[in-house]
């Protein structure tokens, strides 16, 4: 394939001609764009806002992942792993957002693990301790309290009370006398 030297020359000439036409059309009076100078405060506020937004989004994703892994472990009856994951939850409650509550999942894992331990050994003290860790307000709290009351033995030590009146101790009165004493206004 032979190249014609005139062909390269004509291309160069046409590019130069196009450039000249463009330069003539624009001229030396290139319109200047309006210059908007924003203070640095806007840049800093924008940077901080973006950091907070990205941080919140990232921690939300981590929270979703943690609760998903904990749910999978609970479904697979691996309660110890779910408890460890949820106790070491790296996401603060500030970024809780929507979805499953990690605290409720922790209560569920504690309850199910305690039930499993109590089925193996009805006198297992670690299971009772796990039931004590369930937070009030959880849907597992009342069931846990029932199990704790059934499994714990009342103490042999009984506390006795006495009423001190005018500096001397008296035996506790009967139920009716006590009620009357409580209803009477004091001098």
C-alpha positions in Angstrom: 0.0 0.0 0.0 1.7 3.2 -1.2 1.0 6.3 0.7 0.7 9.5 -1.2 2.8 12.3 0.4 0.3 14.8 -0.9 -2.5 13.1 1.0 -0.8 13.7 4.5 -0.1 17.2 3.4 -3.7 17.8 2.5 -4.9 16.5 5.8 -2.6 18.8 7.7 -3.8 21.7 5.6 -7.5 20.9 6.2 -6.9 20.7 10.0 -5.1 24.0 9.9 -7.9 25.5 7.9 -10.5 24.2 10.3 -8.6 25.7 13.2 -8.4 29.0 11.5 -12.1 29.1 10.8 -12.8 28.4 14.4 -10.4 31.0 15.6 -11.9 33.6 13.3 -15.4 32.8 14.5 -14.5 33.1 18.2 -12.1 35.9 17.8 -10.0 37.4 20.5 -13.1 38.2 22.5 -13.6 34.9 24.3 -16.5 35.5 26.7 -15.4 35.0 30.3 -17.4 32.8 32.5 -18.9 34.4 35.6 -16.6 33.6 38.5 -18.3 32.5 41.7 -16.0 32.4 44.7 -17.4 30.4 47.5 -16.0 30.6 50.9 -14.1 27.7 52.3 -16.8 27.2 55.0 -19.1 25.8 52.4 -16.4 23.3 51.3 -15.9 22.2 54.9 -19.6 21.9 55.6 -20.0 19.8 52.5 -17.1 17.6 53.4 -18.4 17.0 56.9 -21.9 16.3 55.7 -20.6 13.8 53.2 -18.5 12.1 55.9 -21.5 11.8 58.2 -23.7 10.5 55.4 -21.2 7.9 54.2 -20.4 6.9 57.8 -24.1 6.4 58.6 -24.7 4.4 55.4 -21.6 2.2 56.1 -22.6 1.5 59.8 -26.1 0.7 58.6 -24.7 -1.9 56.2 -22.6 -3.3 59.0 -25.6 -3.5 61.3 -27.6 -5.3 58.6 -24.8 -7.8 58.1 -24.4 -8.4 61.8 -28.1 -9.0 62.4 -28.3 -11.3 59.3 -25.4 -13.4 60.5 -26.9 -13.6 64.0 -30.3 -14.7 62.6 -28.6 -17.4 60.5 -26.8 -18.7 63.6 -30.0 -18.7 65.6 -31.8 -20.6 62.8 -29.0 -23.1 62.7 -29.2 -23.6 66.5 -25.7 -22.1 67.0 -26.8 -19.9 69.8 -23.3 -19.3 71.3 -22.0 -17.8 68.0 -25.1 -15.6 67.8 -24.6 -14.4 71.4 -20.9 -13.6 70.8 -21.6 -11.7 67.6 -24.4 -9.7 69.1 -22.4 -8.9 72.3 -19.6 -7.6 70.2 -21.9 -5.6 67.9 -19.7 -2.8 66.5 -22.6 -0.6 65.5 -23.8 2.0 68.1 -27.5 2.4 68.7 -27.3 5.9 67.2 -27.2 4.3 63.8 -29.8 1.7 64.5 -32.2 2.6 61.6 -34.7 0.0 60.5 -34.7 -3.8 60.6 -34.2 -6.2 63.4 -33.2 -5.0 66.8 -29.8 -6.6 67.8 -30.8 -6.4 71.5 -34.0 -8.4 70.8 -32.0 -10.9 68.8 -29.5 -11.2 71.7 -32.4 -11.8 74.1 -33.8 -14.5 71.8 -30.4 -16.2 71.5 -29.9 -16.1 75.3 -33.3 -17.5 75.9 -33.0 -20.3 73.3 -29.5 -21.3 74.5 -30.7 -21.4 78.1 -33.7 -23.6 77.2 -31.4 -25.9 75.3 -29.0 -26.2 78.3 -31.9 -26.7 80.7 -33.3 -29.6 78.6 -29.9 -31.3 78.9 -29.5 -30.6 82.6 -32.4 -29.1 84.6 -30.1 -27.8 87.3 -27.7 -25.9 85.0 -26.8 -22.7 86.8 -25.2 -21.0 83.7 -28.6 -21.4 81.9 -30.3 -19.6 84.9 -27.6 -16.9 84.7 -28.3 -16.4 81.0 -32.0 -16.1 81.7 -31.2 -13.4 84.2 -29.4 -11.4 81.4 -32.6 -11.0 79.3 -33.7 -7.4 79.4 -37.0 -6.3 80.7 -39.3 -5.2 77.9 -38.3 -8.1 75.7 -40.8 -10.6 74.6 -38.8 -13.4 76.2 -38.6 -11.6 79.6 -41.8 -13.1 81.1 -41.0 -16.6 80.0 -37.5 -16.3 81.4 -38.8 -15.1 84.7 -41.2 -18.0 84.9 -38.3 -20.4 84.3 -36.1 -18.7 86.9 -38.9 -18.9 89.5 -39.4 -22.6 88.8 -35.7 -23.5 88.8 -34.4 -21.5 91.8 -34.8 -22.8 95.3 -36.0 -20.3 97.9 -33.5 -19.6 100.6 -33.7 -21.3 104.0 -33.0 -18.0 105.7 -36.1 -16.0 106.6 -36.1 -12.4 107.5 -38.2 -11.4 110.4 -39.5 -8.0 111.1 -40.4 -6.1 114.2 -42.0 -2.7 114.8 -40.1 -0.2 117.0 -42.4 2.1 118.8 -41.2 4.6 121.4 -37.8 3.0 121.5 -38.8 -0.6 122.4 -39.2 -3.6 120.1 -42.4 -5.5 119.8 -43.5 -8.7 118.2 -45.1 -8.2 114.8 -48.8 -7.8 115.1 -51.4 -9.9 113.3 -52.4 -9.0 109.8 -55.5 -7.0 110.9 -53.6 -5.0 113.5 -50.9 -4.2 111.0 -53.4 -2.9 108.5 -55.0 -0.8 111.2 -51.7 0.6 112.2 -50.8 1.5 108.6 -54.2 3.2 108.1 -53.8 5.4 111.2 -52.2 8.8 110.7 -49.1 9.4 112.8 -48.9 12.1 115.4 
